[in-house]
Amino acid sequence: MPPKTKFEKEVIVEAGLEIAKEKGFSGITARSVANRLRSSVAPIYVNFATIDDLIEAVVQRVFAISEELLAKQKGQSVFEIIGKASLAFARDYPVLFRELSIQPNPYMSSYETIENNMIEAMAEDEAMRGWTIEERKWLLLKMRVFQMGLSVMVANGHVPSWLENQDFENLLMEVGDDLLQVQQLKRRGKLS
């Protein structure tokens, strides 16, 4: 009888990640991971007390990937960097994007915390100096609506064939600038 193969925890998490990329987190079961590893379920339960613990480890790995994508982006503002990272995540991990961003799930922390941090960061931007919290909140919401819609289009492959990846980033920045300029004109009373 050949010796049993030992699986490191990270190898099991990577197997779970591959399944999640194809089927979402609900596709991670002891059997599906064991099949991916070509083993019994025993190595999974040696490394994780429950399958929920394994799923949580996979979710944390996905968040680490998201942070890596964020760190790779270059831009002049936090909006540009987050928008580009969102597009990259939607393009590279469409199943996970849909599961984490569109469907209700227990994995994402409250958006309100993220929103409040971004509204605070906006106060530091020269173009928004002197704006009220409400004005910054509305601009952020408008930008998020557009960015989320564009990312959903990318994740679902519902994009015009004549657009290249760089065009999506350019479009994101162009609409962001447009929204900022419209808000500035409204503040000056030049638009109602």
HUUR-V619148 format. One record per helix or strand of 2 or more residues. SS is the DSSP state (A for helix, B for strand). FROM is the first residue (numbers start at 1). LEN is the number of residues. If there is no record, write none. Layout:
SS,FROM,LEN  SS,FROM,LEN
This chain:
A,9,15  A,25,3  A,30,8  A,42,6  A,51,22  A,78,15  A,94,9  A,111,12  A,126,3  A,133,24  A,165,23
